[in-house]
Amino acid sequence: MSECIVIGGGVIGMMTARALHLSGMKVLLLERGSLGGESSWAGGGIISPLYPWRYLESVNRLAQHSKTLYPDLVAQLNDESNLDCELIQSGLLFVGDSEKEQALSWAEQWSENIQPVDGRKSILSIEPVLNDGVDRALWMPDVMQVRNPKIIKALKASFDRLGIAYREHVSVQDIVVQSGRVTGVRVADEVIGADRVIVAGGAWSAGLIDAVQHVDVEPVKGQMIMFKGEPDLIKRIVLSEGHYIIPRRDGRVLAGSTLEKTGFDKTTSEEALQALRETASELVPALGLLPIERQWAGLRPGTENGVPYVCAIDEVEGLYLHTGHYRNGIVLGPASVQLMVELVLNKETFCDASPYKVAATH
């Protein structure tokens, strides 16, 4: 029997299962589809919240700690998988400076490097291909990115290398609770026993745990497109009015994303494609000449203020919730996982865990 079952094979569930395994715990991960096949695969991989100064301290606390953990984590995954996760320090350029004072105040609080950029010449020295209308910006040179599909592949290879048990295409129907404590989960005609269960099912988490505890997590669809270009056409992540452009090492460029509350519908639309193409091409005119290689959609696990649930469920001993990271699963992941593991192992936590409890106001 496993000591812990992790429900959900996205980046949060996979990182959690791996960390618990490395701590010496016998873990089984269950995934309703393919590992990393939902929002973890679909996101942009920016290792910073978009407009971090707009977020609560609890989100920034996890994001700042994650940034310090990423280089070692990626080095370990690269070694365990023989795959390159493409951790790149691209920097992030915020077009416009309407939030300059707020951003600079945030940067001082968190000891972050944000540089106001004024004038066309200064803009072009950072990103030469931006359109002629961009003459003011905020520049964060230290922001990194990782390539989502590659970190998912590396995590799966790490599972195989380390011998972490997982089962794909297995839907959990019920969490089994007896006398106020979890005893396992029910899948089809089978009950799988465990002393601990962690619900890390992303946008599907509420449906998994609602019989025990109501949580406010809902799917928020994001559509994205990918341009196929040559390497170094654009070198910096660019963010303008909520839309971003992310250059990959091989010349592909991601542009996203929409925010749509349409339930569990993951269909893409021609309207979104054209809107994303137009916005990206306005920022970088050269993108308008490139073919669009792909369009896709993912479902983010949204909470009211973007604060994730990282907590034990007080009413049921041995049951934990690890979800609701919204647009920030990649950036919050390593720190969120550390906090979850510390809670499961009953260790002192690296930060105050109370903001991430179900009972907290999100």
N, C-alpha and C positions, 0 to 999 in steps of 0.2 A: 504494500500500500504506500502511496506517495504521502509525504509529509505535508505537501502543499500543492494545490491545483490552481493554476493561473488560467482564467477564462479570458481569451482574447489574444490573438497573435499579431497585433500591430507592434509598432516600435516600443510602446510603453509596456505591453505584456511581455514581449521578447526580452527587453532589457531587464525587466523585473525578474523573470524566470532565470536568466543568466546570472544575475547578481546573487539570487538566493542559492543557486547551485554552487557558485564559487564560495559562498559562506558555509557550505557543507550540508545544505538541506536537499532532500530528495524531492524533486519537482516534476510535475507533469503539466504541460501546457496544452490547452484545447482550443482549437480555432475552427469557427464555423465555415470558413472558406479556405483560401490559401494564405500562408504566413505573409503578413505585410501587404495583403492585396487590397486594402481599403485606403483610408485617408493617409496612412503612413507612406504608402507608395506614391500617392497623388500630390503631396505637398511640394513646396519649393525648396525646403532645406535651409532657409536663412537662420543662422544661429543668433537671432535677436528678435524680440517682439517687434512688429511693425509699430512705429511711433511709441517706443517704450515708456515715454513720459506720460502717456495717457492711461497706463495701467496702474493697478493698485500695488502697494508695496509687496504684498504676498506673491504676486506674479514676478515682480522684479527680483525678489529674494531668490527664487528658484532659477530664474534666467541667469543672474550674475554668477551663481555657484556653478551652474551647468557649463558656462563658458570656460571655467577653470578646469573642469573635468574632461572636456572633449578631446584635447590633444592626446592624453594618455589612453582614453577609451578607444579612440580610433586607431591608435598604434597597436593596441591589444587585438582589436578586431582584424586589422590588416594582417597581423602575424598569425592569428588563429585561422583565418580564412584564405590567406594568400590572395586577397582581393583588395583593391584600392578604393576606399570610400570617398575619395576626392574631397578631402578637407582642404579648403582653399580660403585664404584671407583676401577676399575681394574688396572689402570695404563697402559701405552703404552710403549712397548720396540721396539725400532728401531734397527734392526739387522745391524751391520756395523757402521762405524763412518766416512765415506768418506765426509760427510757434517757437520762434527763436528763444525768447526769454524762458518759456516753460522748459524747453529742451536743455538750455544751459543750466538752469536750476537743477534739473534732474541729473545732468552730467556731473555737477559738483557734488551732489548727494552720494552718487554711486561711483565716484572717481573714474568716470568714463571720458574718453577723448571725443569731444564734438567740436568741430571747427566751423564757424560761419564762413561762407565763401561768397564774396561780392565781386561782380564784374565778369564779363564774358571770358577774358583771358584766364582768370583763375579757374573758372568752370572747365574750360577746355584742357587745362593742365591736368585735371583729374579724369575727365571723360570727354575725349575729343569729338565724339560722334553725336552728342546731344544737340537738339534743334536750336535754331538761332534765338528763340525766345527765352531760353533759360539763362538768366544772369545772376540769380541768387539761389543759394542752397545751404544745406547743413551737411557736413561731411563727417562720417564716422569711419576712419581708416582701419580700425581694428576688427570690424565685423567679419565673421567667417561664414562659410556655407559648407554644406555637405550634400552629396547627391543621394536623394532618398532611396531610389531603387537599389543603389549599390550598398548602402548601409543595411538595407533589409537582406540582401543576398549575403552580406558578410555576417550578419547575425545568424542567419540560418546555417551557414557553413560553420560558424562557431558552435552552434548547438550540436551539429554532427561531430565536430572535432572533440568537444568536451563530453559528449554522451548525455546531453540533456534530452529527456523524453518529451516528445510532442506528438500530437495527432491532429491532422488537418481534416477539413470537411466533416467535422463532428459538431453537431448543435446541442448545446446544453439546454435541456428542457426545464429542469428545476434544480434549485439548490436544496439539498436535503438537510433539514434541521431537526434535531431531537433534543428535548429537554433544554432548550435555550442555547445549544451549541451546534455548530456545523459538523456534519459527519461525512459530507461528500457531495456529489452532483449526480443527476440522472441524465443519461444520454440514451435515447431510444429505449431499448429493453434492458439497459445495463445501469447499475449504480456503481459509480467509481468512488471509493472511500478516500477520505483525507481529513486530517485534523484542522487544516486551514484552507480557505478558498479566497482567492483574490479575484474580484470582478474588474477586468481591464478591457472591457469590450467596446471601448470607444462610443460611438453614437448609439450602439445597441445596448449599452450598459443598463439603462433604466428598465428596459424590458426584462433583463436578466434578474434584476434585484428587487423589482417593484413589489413582489409578493412579500418581501421581508421589510423593505425600507424604500419609501418614495424619495427619488432624487430628481433634481431639475437638470436633466441632460437631454438635449434635443439635437437632431441632425441639422447641420447647416451646409448646404451644397456649395461647393466652389468649383467653377469651371476654369480650365487653363488651356493654353495652346503652346505649341513648341515650334519655333522657327528652326530651319536647318541652314546654318551658315558656316563660315570659315572661322577657325580659332582666332581669338583676339580682335574680332570685329568690335566687340564691346567688352570692357574689362571689369566694370564696376556694377554692383547691384544698384539699380535706380528705382526710387519710390516716389510716386507722384499721386496725390489725392487718393490714396488707398490702392493704387495699381502699381505693380512692380514688374521689373524686368530683371531676370537672373541669367547671366552668362555662364555656360558650362565650359569646361576645359576643351572639349572637342569641337566647339563652335556652335553647338545648339544653344538656343536662347529661349527660356521660358517666359511667358507673359501671363499674368493673372491678377486677381482672380475675382470671380463673382461671389456674392453673398446672397444665397437664396434659401428661404425656409419653405421647402417643398416636400417635407417628410423624407421618406427613404427613396425618393426618386433620384436616380443617378444619370438620367438621360442628358445628353448635350443638345445644344440648340445652335442653329445657324446665326441667330440674333446675337448670342453671346460671343460666338467666334468673330463676327464682324466687329463687335464693339471692342473686344480685346485686341484685335488686329489694328483697329483705328487708333486706339489709345497708345499702344506700343509704338506705332509708326509715327505718331505725332511727337513722341519723346525722342525717338531715334529714327529719323527718316530712312536710313539704310535698311531697316527691318521691313519696310514696305515693299522692297524688291525681292525679299526672300520667300521661298515656299513654306507653307505651314505643313509640317510633317505629321502633326498629331494634335488631337483635341480630346480632353478627358474631363471627368468630374469625380470629386471625392466628397465624402460626407464627414464633416468635422463634428466632434462631440462638443456642442456649445453649452456653456453655462452663462448665467446672466451677466457676470462681470469678467468672464474669462478666467476665473479662479478655479483650478482643478480640485477634485476630491481626492485626497490622499489620506486615508483614515481607516480605523477600525469601525465596524458597525457595533455600537455599544449594546444593542439589544440581542445580538447573536455572537456568542464567543467563537472566535476563530474565523469570522467573516470580515473581509476587508474590501474597500472600494478604491480603485485607482483609475480615474477617468476624468473627462471634462476639460481637457487641455486646449480645446477649441483650435485656434490657428497655431498653437505653440507647442505641439507635441514633440517636435524635434528639439527645439531650444530648451524646453523645460525638462526633457526626458531624463538625462543623467542625474540631476539633482532630485527630481521627483522620485526616481527609483531609489536613490540613496535614502530618502526620507521614508519611503514605504518599507524598505528592508529593515531599517532601524526600528520601525514600529512593530513589524512582524517578529523580529528577534528580541523585542523588549529592551532595546538599547537606548541610551541617551541620544536624542535627535540633534542634528547639526543646527536646526533652527526651531523656532516656535511652531509647533504643528497645529495649533488651534485654528488658524484661518482656513485650513483645508478639510475640516470636519464637516460632515453632513449637516450638523446642527448649526454651523456658522452661517451668517448671512452672506450669500453669494451675490 
